[in-house]
Amino acid sequence: MAGVSGSQSHYKLGSILSQWKKLLPIAAFIMGTIGSIGVDPPYSAGTDQSNALVNFARFIVAAIIVLMVIPTIKKVDRNRQTMLWGKVAACALIASIAVFFIYDNKRVEWTITHKMGKDKQKVLVIGSRDELRDDAKEFVANNPDVTDWELLNNAAWSPYKIWNIESIRKRRFILSAMYVLFTPLFAVTMVAVAQVMNCVTDEK
C-alpha cells in the first residue's frame, strides 16, 4: 500500500509539473510583451539580479494565469462573466498604467546607464543627495553644480564610493518591487481581455 501511495504521489507531482511547464511559455510571452514596451528590470540585462527578478515575475504571472482560469471552469451566466472580466480588465489596466509611469519615472531618476563599449552597458542604481558618503558630501558642497553622472565618472563608476549602501539598497528594493507589481497587473489585464473576448465569442 505504501508503494502504491508513493507512486500516486509521484504521478500527481509529475502531472502538476507537466501542467506548470505548459504555462511557462504563456508567461514568457507576456514577459516578452512587457519587455517590448520598454519596461526593463532596474538591473543590467543578462546579470544574475536581472534574470532572477524576471524569472520571479514570470512565476507570478504563471500563478495568476491559473487563478484567473479557474473561474471559467464553472458554468455561469456568460453575460455576467463578461461583465466581471471587463471590470477586472479595466481596473487592472488603470492600475498598470499608473504603476508603469511611476516606475518609469523613478527608474529614470534613480538609475544611470554607463556605456562601457559599443554594445555593452551597465545600469547603476544611485542613492539620494541627502545620503552621500562624507567625502562625497564635502565634494558636492564645494561643487554644487556637479551632476550624478560626473560623480560616478570621478568615482570610477562605483556608486558605493559616493552614496551610503542603505540608500542604494532602499532604492533598488523599491524599483524591484514596482517592477514585480507592474508585471502581474499587466498580465491580469491581458488575461482578462482574452477572457472577455472568449465570452463574447462563445455567446455568438
C-alpha positions in Angstrom: 0.0 0.0 0.0 2.8 2.4 0.9 4.3 1.7 -2.6 1.0 2.4 -4.3 0.6 5.6 -2.3 4.1 6.7 -3.1 3.6 6.1 -6.8 0.3 8.0 -6.8 2.0 11.0 -5.1 4.8 10.8 -7.7 2.3 10.7 -10.5 0.4 13.8 -9.1 3.6 15.7 -8.7 4.6 14.8 -12.3 1.2 15.9 -13.5 1.5 19.3 -11.7 4.9 19.9 -13.1 3.7 19.0 -16.6 0.8 21.5 -16.3 3.1 24.1 -14.9 5.5 23.8 -17.8 2.7 24.4 -20.2 2.0 27.8 -18.5 5.6 29.0 -18.6 5.6 29.7 -22.4 2.5 31.9 -21.9 4.2 33.7 -19.0 7.3 34.1 -21.1 5.2 35.6 -23.9 3.6 38.1 -21.5 7.1 39.0 -20.2 8.3 39.4 -23.7 5.4 41.8 -24.4 6.3 43.8 -21.3 9.9 44.0 -22.4 8.9 45.1 -25.9 7.2 48.3 -24.5 10.5 49.2 -22.7 9.7 48.1 -19.2 13.0 46.6 -18.1 14.3 45.5 -14.6 16.4 48.0 -12.7 19.5 46.0 -13.4 21.8 45.4 -16.3 20.4 43.0 -18.9 21.8 39.5 -18.5 23.0 39.8 -14.9 22.1 37.4 -12.2 19.9 40.1 -10.5 18.1 40.9 -13.7 17.5 37.2 -14.6 16.3 36.4 -11.0 13.8 39.3 -11.0 12.4 38.4 -14.4 12.1 34.7 -13.5 10.3 35.6 -10.3 7.9 37.9 -12.2 7.4 35.1 -14.7 6.5 32.7 -11.8 3.9 35.2 -10.5 2.4 35.6 -14.0 2.0 31.9 -14.4 0.3 31.6 -11.0 -2.0 34.5 -11.9 -3.0 32.7 -15.1 -4.0 29.6 -13.1 -6.1 31.7 -10.6 -7.8 33.5 -13.4 -8.6 30.4 -15.5 -10.2 28.5 -12.6 -13.4 30.6 -12.5 -14.1 29.8 -16.2 -14.3 26.1 -15.4 -17.6 26.6 -13.5 -20.7 27.0 -15.6 -22.0 30.5 -15.0 -24.0 33.0 -17.0 -21.9 34.3 -19.9 -23.2 37.9 -19.7 -22.3 38.0 -16.0 -18.9 36.6 -16.7 -18.3 39.0 -19.5 -19.1 42.0 -17.2 -16.9 40.6 -14.5 -13.9 40.1 -16.7 -14.5 43.5 -18.2 -14.3 45.2 -14.8 -11.2 43.2 -13.9 -9.5 44.2 -17.2 -10.4 47.9 -16.7 -9.2 48.1 -13.1 -6.0 46.2 -13.9 -5.4 48.4 -16.9 -5.8 51.6 -14.9 -3.6 50.3 -12.1 -0.9 49.0 -14.5 -0.8 52.4 -16.3 -0.3 54.2 -13.0 2.4 51.9 -11.8 4.1 52.0 -15.2 4.5 55.8 -15.2 5.6 55.8 -11.6 8.2 53.1 -12.2 9.4 54.6 -15.4 9.8 58.0 -13.7 11.7 56.5 -10.7 13.9 54.3 -12.9 15.0 57.4 -14.9 15.6 59.4 -11.7 17.3 56.6 -9.7 19.4 54.9 -12.3 22.3 55.9 -14.7 23.3 53.8 -17.7 27.1 53.5 -18.0 28.1 52.8 -21.6 31.2 50.6 -21.4 31.5 50.0 -25.2 29.7 49.8 -28.5 27.3 47.1 -27.4 27.9 46.9 -23.7 26.3 49.0 -21.0 25.6 48.7 -17.3 22.6 50.0 -15.3 23.6 51.6 -12.0 21.2 52.4 -9.2 22.2 55.6 -7.4 21.4 57.0 -4.0 19.9 60.2 -2.7 21.8 63.5 -2.5 20.8 63.5 1.2 22.6 60.2 1.8 26.1 60.9 0.3 29.2 59.5 2.0 31.1 62.1 4.0 33.9 62.6 1.4 31.4 62.9 -1.5 29.2 65.2 0.6 32.2 67.5 1.0 33.0 67.4 -2.7 29.4 68.3 -3.6 29.3 71.1 -1.1 32.3 72.6 -2.9 30.9 71.8 -6.3 27.1 72.3 -6.1 26.6 72.1 -9.8 28.2 68.6 -10.3 25.8 66.0 -11.7 25.4 62.4 -10.6 26.9 61.3 -13.9 30.1 63.4 -13.2 30.2 62.0 -9.6 30.1 58.4 -10.9 32.7 59.2 -13.6 35.1 60.6 -11.0 34.5 57.6 -8.7 35.3 55.0 -11.4 31.6 54.3 -11.8 31.2 52.8 -8.4 28.0 54.1 -6.7 29.2 52.7 -3.3 32.0 55.2 -3.3 29.5 58.1 -3.4 26.3 57.0 -1.7 25.6 55.1 1.5 24.9 51.4 0.9 21.5 51.7 2.6 20.4 54.4 0.3 21.2 52.4 -2.8 19.6 49.2 -1.4 16.4 51.1 -0.5 16.0 52.4 -4.0 16.9 49.1 -5.6 14.3 47.4 -3.4 11.6 50.0 -4.3 12.4 49.7 -8.1 12.4 45.9 -7.9 9.1 45.8 -6.0 7.4 48.2 -8.5 8.7 46.1 -11.5 7.3 42.9 -9.9 4.0 44.8 -9.1 3.6 46.1 -12.7 4.2 42.7 -14.3 1.2 40.8 -12.7 -1.0 43.8 -13.2 -0.1 43.8 -16.9 -0.7 40.0 -17.0 -4.1 40.3 -15.4 -5.1 42.9 -18.0 -4.0 40.7 -20.9 -5.7 37.5 -19.5 -8.9 39.4 -18.5 -9.2 40.9 -22.0 -8.7 37.5 -23.5 -11.4 36.1 -21.3 -13.8 38.9 -22.3 -13.1 38.1 -26.0 -13.7 34.4 -25.3 -17.0 35.0 -23.6 -18.2 37.3 -26.4 -17.2 34.7 -29.0 -19.0 31.9 -27.1 -22.2 34.0 -27.0 -22.2 34.2 -30.7 
